[in-house]
Amino acid sequence: MSAAAPTRERLVTEAMRLFSAKGFEATSVSQIEAAAGLAAGSGALYHHFKSKEALLNAGIDRQLDRRRAMHDIRALFAGLGDLRAELTALGRYLLTVIDEETELLQIAARTPAGRSPRLDTAYAALVDGLNAELTEWIAAWAPTIPSQDRRVLATLGVNAILGARFATSLFRESPGQLADEKYLSEWTAVLAARIQTVC
């Protein structure tokens, strides 16, 4: 990040990067200060945040703001009138959201549940929000599918996208093993086949 960026912004960016790579507990205030271009161990972080937890909360807020902005983008492809085209666009949207939230997802995966209630809530809101969006979309295309079945199908769809990204970002699987377009094509085919059985 450019040294010209405001100090507070640099601290948030570098802290989220380090929390994502090393975990919240394993990242020290000194490491964050050094990564943000401040003197390590100087306590300069505390001029902007009262604690490391407050810095994490600021990072979570930034991620949630980005998520709210992306939610509005979904309206752009709604109503295309073609099941597979809409589903493919929705799959790309889900991939984009998850890519944008990789740091938050990695931090959540590396932080014990209950350590940061705010982080637990943000993770749940992200995943629950994606599930709700896909459930709503399925309901519009296949209103006769029972609501519980719609939720199960949406959860399968979201988890399939999350799993593909976790394989590369958390478990270091080579991203070249399966191209996004091929994966998305199969993802679309599977979900579309299930939805079309009741349309």
CORKA-V323835 format. One record per backbone hydrogen bond with DSSP energy under -0.5 kcal/mol. CO is the residue of the C=O (numbers start at 0). NH is the residue of the N-H. E is the energy in kcal/mol with one decimal. If there is no record, write none. Layout:
# CORKA-V323835
CO	NH	E
CO	NH	E
This chain:
# CORKA-V323835
1	4	-1.5
5	9	-2.5
6	10	-2.6
7	11	-2.2
8	12	-2.7
9	13	-2.8
10	14	-2.4
11	15	-2.5
12	16	-2.0
13	17	-2.6
14	18	-3.4
15	19	-2.1
16	20	-2.1
17	21	-3.4
17	22	-0.8
18	22	-1.4
22	26	-0.6
23	26	-1.0
25	27	-0.5
27	31	-1.9
28	32	-2.6
29	33	-2.5
30	34	-2.4
31	35	-1.9
32	37	-3.1
33	36	-1.6
38	41	-1.9
42	45	-1.2
43	46	-1.7
44	47	-1.9
44	48	-2.2
50	54	-1.6
51	55	-2.2
52	56	-2.5
53	57	-1.9
54	58	-2.0
55	59	-2.5
56	60	-2.6
57	61	-2.0
58	62	-2.1
59	63	-2.6
60	64	-2.4
61	65	-2.0
62	66	-2.3
63	67	-2.4
64	68	-1.9
65	69	-2.3
66	70	-1.9
67	71	-0.9
68	71	-0.6
68	72	-0.6
69	72	-1.1
69	73	-0.8
70	73	-0.7
71	74	-0.9
72	75	-2.2
73	76	-1.1
73	77	-0.7
76	79	-0.9
81	85	-2.9
82	86	-2.6
83	87	-2.7
84	88	-2.3
85	89	-2.6
86	90	-2.5
87	91	-2.3
88	92	-2.3
89	93	-2.6
90	94	-2.4
91	95	-2.5
92	96	-2.7
93	97	-2.5
94	98	-2.7
95	99	-2.6
96	100	-1.6
98	101	-1.1
100	104	-2.7
101	105	-2.9
102	106	-2.7
103	107	-2.5
104	108	-2.2
105	109	-1.7
106	110	-0.7
107	110	-0.7
109	111	-0.5
111	114	-2.1
115	119	-2.5
116	120	-2.6
117	121	-2.4
118	122	-2.6
119	123	-2.4
120	124	-2.6
121	125	-2.2
122	126	-2.5
123	127	-3.2
124	128	-2.2
125	129	-2.2
126	130	-2.4
127	131	-2.6
128	132	-2.3
129	133	-2.3
130	134	-2.6
131	135	-2.5
132	136	-2.1
133	137	-2.6
134	138	-2.4
135	139	-1.8
136	140	-1.7
137	141	-3.3
141	144	-1.8
145	149	-2.3
146	150	-2.2
147	151	-2.2
148	152	-2.7
149	153	-2.7
150	154	-2.5
151	155	-2.4
152	156	-2.3
153	157	-2.9
154	158	-2.9
155	159	-2.0
156	160	-1.5
157	161	-2.9
158	162	-2.9
159	163	-1.6
160	164	-1.8
161	165	-3.1
162	166	-2.0
163	167	-0.9
164	168	-3.0
165	169	-2.1
165	170	-1.9
166	172	-3.0
173	176	-1.9
174	177	-0.7
178	182	-2.5
179	183	-3.3
180	184	-2.1
181	185	-1.9
182	186	-2.6
183	187	-2.7
184	188	-2.1
185	189	-2.5
186	190	-2.2
187	191	-2.9
188	192	-2.1
189	193	-1.6
190	194	-2.4
191	195	-2.9
192	196	-0.9
194	197	-1.5
194	198	-0.7
